[in-house]
């Protein structure tokens, strides 16, 4: 009996070994036969100067009264920098400062495409101004880079989209498919401009073949085990909600304390939340690694093409890194804790704010239910924070088998000149303006043709933000080819 069991176990192990090895061996790099494309003549130096001029305008959205001058100056700069575009396209100002460009196509049966960026930028952290190699709003062009706030996020894409259209018009291109450009003015503080543009399109009965925004890029040296550059396309983005936890208790003198003060009760609740994270979901990380597998060494390819077997082993390892943990579950971040007025006075109230980034498949409602069941204490009140915060469920997940995704992938490969260039779908961890367009398109993707490495991540919203002039050229070629490819 024992001998039969041993033989059966060895046979099963051999079969498993054959299956996992076979799956790893047949997962090879698919090389796409790329359609021919003509190379547009670009004036990249001129485009870099246009971007520098846009960066030199500190478009910090603080409200209408304080923002009027710089945003109007940016609009004037764009009109002067891209005269053909502003003569050919219809330009609308929406919600005060957001811009909607319409390049009308000749074939109204084709659904339009919409390319996005935003005009506003984040502030410079006080006290860090002297840490910049070049002043943050100088728009300096030096050492092959355009420097300044907004270079990466995301005036480079805004200028590249306009430069692509300017170049296409000069080359005599006339689109069959209508092309929209949508530039919100307040993405960094809520996105009311993008929401207004989306509403306007919906009211006009517009349905979009593609919505393309920021959120992912080309990356190199950021994914363990993958040495070559790869393109990462955002197919969805996480939701967002902040919850306030509060405890009220009887005050008094600290010389006669109860067993647990308001601070103690709330601390216990917060500890329970951190000790009991949301369950993991490998759906999106699994798609990501399956597409990356051809670029991995064999031992990693063996693992990531067989997550059905190795998933329970891999998952805890992934969860130890902050980016991958965020990609597989709704995250919990305690960001504020307030209580007490004096060292010898029992606090009558303690308050904490916890921020959650919600994975698709969950909602704000299920997040609150998880929090309440985990804390399991009626003395802790849980409510959604509304003032100064944004709450939204995760976006819909766009189909990687759609024609829009395939054309996007082909365009990336055309610009790189590599039919085997690896393109992988990804769950965007932050929020973009594209979330507002769910009612007008089923194909919303997030990608910018900018190559980012480990040294670039701290520059986004940080010190010494910059974009390579070569990346700006790639972005212009990408948007121009995308418009032609979708036509």
Order of alpha helices (4+ residues) and beta strands (2+ residues): alpha-alpha-alpha-alpha-beta-beta-beta-beta-beta-alpha-beta-alpha-beta-beta-beta-beta-alpha-alpha-alpha-alpha-alpha-beta-beta-beta-alpha-beta-alpha-beta-beta-alpha-beta-alpha
